[in-house]
Amino acid sequence: MDESKLHIEDVYKSYDGKVILDDIDLKVSKGEFCSVVGPSGCGKSTLLRLILGQEFPDRGRIAIDGEPVGTPDTHRGIVFQRYSLFPNRTVLDNVLLGKKFQRGQWWNPFHRNQDDIDEAMSFLKKVRLENAADKYPHELSGGMQQRAAIAQALIMKPPVLLMDEPFGALDPDTRDELQVFLLELWEQQELTVFFVTHDLTEACFLGSRLLVLSQYYTDDRGLDAPARGGRIVADYPLPSVANSLEIKDDPAFQRLISDVRNAGFDPRVRQHVSEFNLTHSDSFQTVLPDEYSQGTGIRIR
Ligand SMILES: Nc1ncnc2c1ncn2[C@@H]1O[C@H](COP(=O)(O)OP(=O)(O)OP(=O)(O)O)[C@@H](O)[C@H]1O
């Protein structure tokens, strides 16, 4: 039996005849924090939309908890960079929305179920916003809005929490703060997270696993072969990171980032999946050298 939380198998997606995602294969287990990076336009958000059920692959299958993904439902939690919250509803009402959908009452501003309210308040407490329940999104800072959006997604207990550049619009200090906050939440709530970002440091700091999507690849047919769509070209286990921002200054962490950048982003390399070790059963994998785990306090999962 397939025990994966998320299983993506032979997935292809094209728009207007242009292949965007090209044979994506991936298994994500419960409790993994998958960071997904890749050059702009390589199809990261498209992949998220397919997992969300907002769009369908041309070919292939996507299953969550063994069930094929259908159209979006309230159990599919996603946090976007912006606009996850409805501006004309209070924080509490935003967090309650999914519950109201489930009860067929989303349109009714007067519908209130006390159990739902208690649960929403408990999630607002988890994201440290219990004192902002009656505020409107425009009354909150950017970081508070994103924490509210996380509560809005988590209350529906999504099997996989999908995040599309959730901290991309925040200033650096707030971004750092929310990264640590998300790691704490991930541990406490035993979440499975699929996190898209442009920021390699963020990806390596947060993730237990790093997936690198490449925009085009040519495989071993040679440089002149027609380019195809994006593929997962690297799949790294990441160090187990203490919930401390200091790790970002650690030389081993910085070496890790520079190695990932060289392997996954150097245009001379990323075009060629043949440059990577293709032994991983689920996708392409580049194995980290042992030095990352030696004498640095960083543990490779
Ligand atoms: N609905 C659509 N119709 C046509 N083309 C689309 C559609 N959605 C995305 N694309 C194209 O698919 C490609 C991948 O887009 P996508 O937004 O998934 O990339 P991305 O990796 O998330 O980019 P970024 O990092 O810049 O956000 C782009 O070339 C984009 O123009």
The ligand as an ORCA input file, in Angstrom:
! r2SCAN-3c Opt
* xyz 0 1
  N      -2.942     29.612    -17.053
  C      -1.845     29.696    -17.828
  N      -1.935     29.794    -19.169
  C      -0.837     29.845    -19.942
  N       0.424     29.808    -19.469
  C       0.586     29.716    -18.139
  C      -0.535     29.655    -17.253
  N      -0.068     29.561    -15.979
  C       1.278     29.553    -16.073
  N       1.667     29.657    -17.358
  C       3.065     29.644    -17.833
  O       3.670     28.510    -17.277
  C       5.019     28.793    -16.914
  C       5.231     28.422    -15.476
  O       4.518     29.353    -14.644
  P       4.555     29.240    -13.068
  O       3.828     30.419    -12.530
  O       4.094     27.891    -12.635
  O       6.126     29.355    -12.777
  P       6.868     29.632    -11.410
  O       8.036     28.710    -11.367
  O       5.923     29.549    -10.263
  O       7.333     31.125    -11.638
  P       7.728     32.242    -10.574
  O       8.876     31.681     -9.793
  O       8.142     33.400    -11.415
  O       6.526     32.512     -9.725
  C       5.253     30.241    -17.251
  O       5.874     30.304    -18.505
  C       3.856     30.828    -17.319
  O       3.806     31.903    -18.216
*
